């Protein structure tokens, strides 16, 4: 049985006011100018993305895959977080090349284009093709998708 103090603290942790405070004092001040520019273009709030960065760093991820890129806010964040050692890479899969093109100038400004392999395709087709290459089986350190971001948000709220 949950105590009253635990219940109150859980409610406080998930209050819109606290979330806004955390964004303004923790997330946004650490956001680079390029990420802020892209966030403003897409009006996408990076509430779960700081968790992704932490996971990327803790696992020393080098080979990642992003399913559903849109304009690339999380793609840029991941590319800036993974090492620039010539081995780190991101396979980015999306049907909509036009949306990706919106964020491409930011990707170029950030000098991270060399880390990104954009594949314009349906998810299942691209994954089937990737899995047919033996080098890709079991080789991804970190997957990212809209569902991953939603799952992280859900877990953080529990």
Secondary structure, DSSP 8 states (H G I E B T S, - for coil): ---HHHHHHHHHHT-HHHHHHHIIIIIHHHS-HHHHHHHHHHT---TTHHHHHHHHHHHT--EEEEE--TT-HHHHHHHHHS--SSS-EEEEEES-HHHHHHHHHHHHHTT-GGGEEEEES-HHHHHHHHHHSGGGTT--SEEEEHHHHHHHHHHHH-
